């Protein structure tokens, strides 16, 4: 049950080849509350994210999805409640705190710089300086090393559409830009990668490429939180589905235990799960 006594289904790891139920969560939220004056954004929300899984977060507009993600990433500070990372209680006052602990987020707006090339965007805010006098005194960037590392990271993730890391972001398609943002999150998100509507502005082919990238992250053992309105994509790639309704967690289901119709019914209040 959640903090309000609502019966919830907390699913086991039912993916092919998996060993039995999940153990300790990598990231866990307990009884998160966030209010904005008289408006309740979160009302005692719990969340568990386990190693090597894709956890989708769905819900109607105003259900608290964005507020929940912001509290998990330091963009907002919950009024009450706890955050735990690998069994250790943590507190994020700003996004940099979450990044420090290995939590990377790709928001729908994409924080990429169109004028910079792919490699520079991957290392934006984390630039590598040259060794010795050139780096410490003249503060020159080690462009060659950053490009080599960027190419290796793209190859590791199987992103075949981005072969030349010297190409400016402004010359890329929407799907390619999203791939760069996800690759940056994967490169530095040692614990958790959070994706907020990553396919919202993409076509079918590019959306498929992003979903493949999400699967690769999962296969590498990196847990992913996927916030999405696209139910077919959620049911295609998610291991478990966290459903938000009216600021609360309404249920946690799986694509094998419930249908899309069931999920919509829970979201709208027609069913309790």
C-alpha positions in Angstrom: 0.0 0.0 0.0 1.1 3.6 -0.5 1.2 6.3 2.2 -2.6 6.8 1.9 -3.4 3.2 2.2 -4.2 2.7 -1.5 -3.6 -0.9 -2.7 -0.8 -1.0 -5.3 0.6 -3.6 -7.6 4.4 -3.6 -7.3 5.5 -5.8 -10.1 8.3 -8.3 -10.1 11.0 -8.4 -12.8 9.2 -10.4 -15.6 11.5 -9.7 -18.5 12.8 -12.7 -20.4 16.0 -14.0 -18.9 15.6 -12.1 -15.6 16.2 -13.8 -12.3 13.5 -13.3 -9.7 12.1 -10.2 -8.1 14.0 -6.9 -7.9 15.9 -6.3 -4.7 16.9 -2.9 -3.4 15.8 0.1 -5.5 18.5 2.2 -7.2 16.4 5.3 -6.7 13.5 5.5 -4.3 11.1 8.3 -3.3 9.1 8.0 -0.1 6.0 10.0 0.6 6.9 13.1 -1.5 4.7 16.1 -0.9 5.0 19.3 -3.0 2.6 22.2 -2.8 2.4 25.5 -4.6 0.2 27.6 -2.3 -3.1 25.9 -2.3 -2.3 23.8 -5.3 -1.1 20.2 -4.5 1.6 19.0 -7.0 2.5 15.8 -5.1 0.5 14.2 -2.3 2.5 11.5 -0.6 4.0 9.9 -3.7 6.3 6.8 -3.6 8.4 5.6 -6.5 10.9 2.7 -6.9 13.4 2.4 -9.7 15.4 -0.8 -10.0 18.7 -1.7 -11.7 18.4 -2.4 -15.4 14.8 -1.5 -15.9 12.7 1.1 -17.8 10.1 2.6 -15.5 7.5 4.6 -17.4 5.7 7.5 -15.7 2.3 8.3 -17.1 -0.7 10.4 -16.2 -3.0 13.1 -17.5 -2.0 16.7 -17.5 -1.9 18.0 -13.9 -1.3 14.5 -12.5 2.0 15.5 -11.0 4.4 13.8 -13.5 6.6 16.9 -14.1 6.6 17.8 -10.4 7.7 14.3 -9.5 10.6 14.4 -12.0 11.7 17.8 -10.8 11.8 16.6 -7.2 13.8 13.5 -8.3 16.3 15.7 -10.1 16.8 18.7 -7.8 14.9 21.2 -10.0 12.3 21.3 -7.2 12.7 20.6 -3.5 9.8 18.6 -2.0 8.1 20.0 1.1 8.3 16.7 2.9 9.4 13.1 2.0 12.6 11.3 1.4 14.9 10.4 -1.6 17.1 7.3 -1.4 19.9 6.4 -3.8 21.4 2.9 -3.6 20.1 2.6 0.0 21.5 6.0 1.1 19.3 8.9 1.9 20.1 11.9 -0.3 18.8 15.5 -0.6 18.9 17.5 -3.8 18.7 21.3 -3.5 19.6 21.9 -7.2 20.0 19.9 -10.4 23.8 19.9 -9.9 23.3 17.9 -6.7 21.5 15.2 -8.7 24.2 15.2 -11.4 26.9 14.8 -8.8 25.2 11.6 -7.7 25.0 10.3 -11.3 21.4 11.2 -12.2 21.1 12.8 -15.6 17.9 14.2 -17.1 16.9 15.0 -20.7 14.0 17.4 -20.8 11.6 17.8 -23.6 13.1 21.1 -24.6 16.6 19.6 -25.1 19.4 21.6 -23.5 21.7 21.5 -26.5 23.6 24.4 -28.1 22.8 24.5 -31.9 26.0 26.3 -32.8 28.3 23.8 -31.2 29.3 20.4 -32.7 28.2 17.0 -31.3 31.3 16.5 -29.3 31.1 19.9 -27.7 27.5 19.3 -26.8 28.3 16.0 -25.1 30.9 17.8 -22.9 28.9 21.0 -22.4 29.6 22.1 -18.9 32.1 19.3 -18.5 34.8 20.3 -20.9 38.2 18.6 -20.8 41.1 21.0 -20.7 44.5 20.2 -22.1 47.3 19.1 -19.9 50.0 21.3 -18.6 50.4 25.0 -19.2 47.9 25.2 -22.1 45.1 23.9 -19.9 45.8 25.3 -16.5 46.9 28.7 -17.5 45.6 29.3 -21.0 42.5 27.2 -20.3 42.5 25.6 -23.7 40.2 22.7 -24.4 41.4 19.3 -25.4 39.1 19.1 -28.5 40.8 16.1 -29.9 40.3 14.0 -26.7 36.6 15.2 -26.4 35.9 14.2 -30.0 37.5 10.8 -29.6 35.6 10.2 -26.4 32.3 11.4 -28.0 32.8 9.0 -30.9 33.5 6.1 -28.6 30.4 6.9 -26.6 28.2 7.0 -29.7 29.6 3.7 -30.9 29.0 2.2 -27.5 25.3 3.1 -27.7 25.0 2.0 -31.3 24.1 5.4 -32.6 25.0 4.8 -36.3 23.3 8.0 -37.5 25.9 10.2 -35.9 29.3 9.3 -37.5 30.9 12.8 -37.6 31.1 14.3 -34.2 32.3 17.6 -35.7 28.9 18.4 -37.2 27.0 21.3 -35.6 23.8 20.4 -33.8 21.9 22.9 -36.0 22.5 20.7 -39.0 20.9 17.6 -37.4 17.4 16.3 -37.5 15.2 16.2 -34.5 15.9 12.6 -33.8 19.6 13.1 -34.1 19.5 16.0 -31.7 17.5 13.8 -29.2 20.2 11.1 -29.7 22.9 13.5 -28.7 21.0 14.6 -25.6 20.4 11.0 -24.6 24.0 10.1 -25.3 25.2 12.9 -23.1 22.9 11.7 -20.3 24.2 8.1 -20.7 27.8 9.2 -20.7 27.5 10.9 -17.3 24.4 9.3 -15.8 26.2 6.5 -13.9 23.2 5.8 -11.7 20.0 6.9 -13.4 18.9 8.4 -16.7 15.5 10.3 -16.8 13.9 11.1 -20.2 11.0 13.6 -20.4 8.9 13.0 -23.5 11.9 12.1 -25.6 9.8 11.3 -28.8 7.2 14.0 -28.5 8.4 15.9 -31.6 9.7 13.0 -33.6 8.4 10.9 -36.5 7.9 7.2 -36.4 11.4 6.2 -37.7 13.2 8.6 -35.4 11.0 7.6 -32.4 12.0 4.0 -33.1 15.7 4.9 -32.9 15.2 6.7 -29.6 13.4 3.6 -28.2 16.2 1.4 -29.4 18.6 3.7 -27.5 16.5 3.4 -24.3 16.7 -0.4 -24.6 20.5 -0.3 -25.0 20.8 1.8 -21.8 18.7 -0.8 -20.0 20.7 -3.7 -21.4 23.8 -2.0 -20.0 22.2 -2.0 -16.6 21.4 1.7 -16.5 17.9 2.2 -15.1 15.7 4.6 -17.1 12.7 6.7 -16.1 10.6 7.4 -19.2 7.9 10.1 -18.9 5.6 9.8 -21.9 2.1 10.4 -23.2 2.6 7.9 -26.0 0.9 4.7 -24.7 2.0 2.4 -27.5 5.6 3.4 -27.0 5.3 3.0 -23.2 3.9 -0.5 -23.5 6.6 -1.4 -26.1 9.6 -0.4 -24.0 8.7 -0.2 -20.3 9.2 -3.0 -17.8 6.9 -1.3 -15.2 4.5 1.6 -15.5 4.0 4.1 -12.6 0.6 5.8 -13.0 0.1 9.3 -11.5 -3.4 10.7 -10.8 -4.3 13.9 -9.0 -0.9 14.2 -7.4 -0.8 10.7 -6.2 0.6 7.3 -7.4 -2.5 5.5 -8.5 -0.9 2.2 -9.4 2.2 0.4 -10.6 1.5 -2.0 -13.4 3.4 -3.9 -16.2 2.6 -4.3 -19.9 2.0 -8.0 -19.2 -0.4 -7.6 -16.3 -2.5 -4.8 -17.8 -3.6 -3.5 -21.2 -3.4 0.1 -22.5 -7.1 0.3 -21.9 -6.6 -0.7 -18.2 -3.9 2.0 -17.9 -6.1 4.7 -19.3 -8.9 3.6 -16.9 -6.6 4.0 -13.9 -5.3 7.4 -15.2 -8.9 8.7 -15.5 -10.2 7.2 -12.3 -12.5 4.7 -14.0 -10.5 1.9 -12.4 -8.4 1.6 -9.2 -6.0 -0.9 -10.8 
